[in-house]
Amino acid sequence: MIPFAYVRGRSASDAQRALADAGAAPAQFLAGGTNVIDLLKIGVVTPELLVDIGDLQEPLGIADAPDALRLGAGVRMAEAADHPAIRRDWAVLHESLSQAASQQIRQMASLGGNVLQRTRCNYFRDVSWACNKRTPGAGCSAFDGVNRRLAVLGVSEHCIANYPGDFAIALVALEAEVDTRLPDGSTRSFPFEQLHRSPGDTPHLETTLAPAELIVAFRVPRGPWLQRSLYLKVRDRESYDFALASAAVAIELQDGIVASARIGLGGLVARPWRSREAEAALVGQRLDEASARAAAEAAFAAAVVREGTAFKPELGRRTLVRAVLEAARKDPIAQGTTP
């Protein structure tokens, strides 16, 4: 591990000032540390300064209102997963959080840090291999290497790394918004879908955040599509494993017809992926296996595969079909009520 300086931020302004003062020197925030410290140990990230924001004086918690759920970025994953309102009304969020990583990691990891975990592959994590994400222009060793777990949606000719998170897939499906604080103290809000970048020809740039910009909270709007929601995660082993394919689904049914739908895909994507193609294929249709399969075909029509990922579009289609049909069979949730 390389030497680095460490600063504990007592307030958001204090933490942002410390990061901004670093200037051109590599520096970054540290919240739960479950991703940053891991990459630091193996030499993949080499910051000269870590600014700890895990104990800010003004953290936002969880606020469940009639129109939306507000989640502070510093809330731990385990706290959000176990929150009574989230367990009751926001099944897709609860399931995406409770199936992520391990209980020990969920106790440490913050919601803000979790959505910002690095898009990565084995070659990104091993500095002996060429990687455009680590060193722009170096090449991508994954193209002709071991790439079974990598992405088929949103990829580019420069990178096929996979975004490994679960919670972000639910957020992008539910049209969440991100609230941030800029270094000058001003704030901005924008759709969560705009937070992550596709790799394009700059895979080393993963988000649209400005230097020292700090995520403060997430706002998830309520809607009739939450009547039936779930997160389905398909992986090699039952627990503590990244998804090979996943689907976040929220559906409103009226007499068996899809009135509205929200669909996010994970496990085979370069960034948190909302499939508007699948949603459009479902809305107005009677929900059955045929319409679910048509939606799945639309979702993966643009998939780009390598030798090791050739199986993933079909796995993704089957995962989405199963998720949609399981959501349809659920008893509808009366939003904002107690059991």
N, C-alpha and C positions, 0 to 999 in steps of 0.2 A: 504494500500500500504506500502511495506517495505521501509526503508531508503536505498538510493543508492547515489553513487557519480556520478557527471555529468561533462563531459569534451567536449568542442566544438573543433573538429578538423578543423584546417585551411587549411590543405593540406592532401593528402592521406598518405604521410609518417608520418605526425604528428599524424593522427588518428590511423594508424596501430601501431605506437610506443606505444601510450597510451594503446591500447588494449593488446598488447604483454606484456607490463610492469605489467599488472594485474596478470600475471602468472596463477596459478591454480584457482584464485578467479573467480566466475561467472561474465562474462562481455560480452557485445555485442554492435554492431553498432546500431545507430538510424538514420534513414533517414527521411521519412515522419512521421513515428510513428503510422500509422493507425492500424497496427497489434500489434506491440510491446507494446504500451501504453495500449491497450485494455487488453492484457493478463497480463500486470503488475498490472492493477487495481484489477483483480480478483485473484491474487496470483498464477497464473499458471506458470509464469516465475518470477524468483527472482534474477536478476542480482545485483551485488554489484557496478557495474560500467556501465554507458551508455556513449558511445562515439558518439557524434553527427556528422554525415557526411553530413548533409543536406545543408551545406553552404561551401563546399570546394572551394578553390581558383581556381582550374583547372578543372571545370566540362566540360565534353564533351557533345555536343549538338546532333543534328540530321543531318546526311550527307547522301544525296541520290545520289549515284554514278551509272554509267551504269552497274556495275557488282554486286552491293550489296547496301543494306541500313544499315547504321551504327547508332546505338542508344546509346547515353551515358546512363549509369546506373542511373545517377542522374536526368535525364529528367522526368518531372512529367507526369503522365498518360494522363491528359487532354491535355497537350501540344502536345504529340505524336498523340493522337486521332484526334486532329484538324489540324495537319500539312498538308498542301496542297498536297505534294507528297504522303503521306501515304493514304490520302483520295482518291487520283486519281489512284494509281497503286497497293496499298497493301490493298485491301478490307478486307481480312481475319484479318489483324492486326488492321485496323481501327474498325471493328465490334467487335472484342474481347475486345478492350479497351473501346469503347463507351458503351458496355453493362455491364461492370464491376461495381460493387458497386453503388455509387451515385456520382453526379457531385461534391459535396463537398469533398468526399474522393478522387476522381480522381485529384482534384486540389492540394491535399497534397501528395498523394502517389507517390513514385518514381518507375521507371520501375524495377530497381534492387531490391528494397524492395518488390515490388509486387510479383515477381517470387519466392522470399524467404519466402512468408507468410507460416505460419505453416500448415502442414497437420493436420487435427483435427476432432473431433466429440464433442458432448455435454459432454461426460464423461471426455474427455481431459480438457474441460473448467471448470469442477466442481471438485475441489480438494477433495471432500468428497467421490469420487468414485475411485475404483482401475483402474489404467491406465498404461500399459507398456511403453507408450510414455513419461509420466511424471516420472514414477518410474520403471525402468527396473525390470522385474520379478514379478511385483505386480499383473498381470493378466489384462484381457480386459473385462470391464463391458459391452461393446457394443455387444459382441457376443450373449448374451441372453437378451439384453435390447432393447431399442428403436434404431433401426439401419436403418430406411427407407432411410435416406439420404446418407448412407455410400457406400463404394467402393465394386465392384465385380471383378475388374481387378487389378492384381498386389498385392493382399492382401496376408497375411500370417496367420499362426496359432497364431500369437502374436498381430496382429493389423489389423483392417479393416477400419481405419480412411480414410477419403476422402480428396484428394487435391482439394481445392475449387477455384483455380484461373482460369482465362480465357485467359489472354495474353500468359501465358506459353504454353497453348495448341496450340496456333497458332505458337509459336516459335518452338516447338518440331516438328510440322508438316512440317515446312518450312526448316528444317535442319539448324537452326541458330547455330552460334558459340558464345561462351562466352569468353571475354577477361578479365583476372584478373591480379591483382597486388599482389605479395607475400610480406611479411614483410621485406625481404631483398632488395626490390626494383626491383627484377626480375619480369618478366611477363610470363604468359602462356595463350594459347588458346586451347579450347577443344569444342567438340560438346555439344550443349545445352542438348541433350538427356542424357549426362553423369553427369549433374549437380545434379539431384535428385536421391536418393537411394530408392529402394523398401524396405518395412519394414523388411522382413526377420525375424531374431531373435533379431534385434537391431532397433526397430522402433523409438527409441529416437534419432537415427542418421539419419537425413533427407537429407543431401547433402554431396557432396564429397569435399567441400571446406576445406582447412586447417585452423587451428586457425589463426585469424587475416588476412586471405586472403580476398581481397576486389574485388568485381565485378566492372569492369571499364566500359564495353560496351558490346553490343550485335551486331553481324554482321549477317545479313540475306541475303543470296545470291539470286540474281534474277534467274529466270528460266522460261521456257515456260509453266510450270504448273500454273503460276500466271495469265494466260489468263482468267481463270475462278476460282475465289476463294471466299469463304464466311465463316463466323462463325455463326453457328446455336446454340442457347441456349434455352433449354427447362427448365422451372422452375415453381414453384407453383404460383408465382405472376409475373406480367409483368415487374416490376423494383425492384431494390435494393434487389436482392435475389440471392443466389448461384444456380448454375445449378443442376438439377436432372440428366440431360444428356446434353452433348454438343458435337459438331463436328466441327473441323477446316478442311476445304476441299480446295484443290487446284488441278485443273485438266487441262491437255492439251488434246484437242480433235483434231483428224485429220480424217475428213470425217465420223464423228460419232463414231470413234474407239478411245478408251483411249490409248494415246501414253505415258503418264506419269501421276502419281497421287501422292499426298501427303495428308495423313490423320492423324489428331490428335483427340484424344478422351478425354473428360473431364466430370466432374459431377459424375462419378462413378468409379474413378480410384485412386489408392494409390499414384501415382505420375504422372506428365505430360506424356501422353501415346501416342506414335506413333504406329499406327496399320499397320505394314508392311504386315500382313496377308491380310488385306482388300485391300491394294494397289496391291499386287500380284494378287488377284482375279479379279481386275478391268483391269489391263494393258493388252492390246491386245483384249479386249472384246468390242463389240458394247454396248454403254451405254444406257441401258433401265432399266425398273424397275426390271427385272429378274436378270440382272448382278449386279445392285446395291444391291439387296437383298442377292445375293450370297456373295458379299463383306461383308455385314453386318453380315451374319452368320459366316464367317471366323473371323471377328473381335472379336466376343464374344464366340467363341468356348471354350475358357479356363476360362470363367466366373465362379466364386465361390460365391454362394449366401447363405444368412441366411434367416430366416423367413421373416424379414421385407424388404429384398432387392430382393426377388424372382421376382418381377416385372421389375427390372432394366435392365436385359439383353434384354428383348423385347423392352423396352422403348429405350435403346441404339441403337438397330437395326433399329427401326423405325426412330429415329433421324438421323442416318447415311444415310439411304435410302433417306429421305427427303432432307438432305443436298447435297448429290451427285446429285440428280435429279435437284434441284434448281440451283446448280452450272452449270450444263450442259446447262440449259436454258439461262444463262446469255450471253450477248454479249461479245465476247472476247476482252480483253484489249490489246491494242498495247503498250507494255512495253516501258517506257521512253519517251512517247509522251504526249502532252497536248491535251485536248479535242478540 
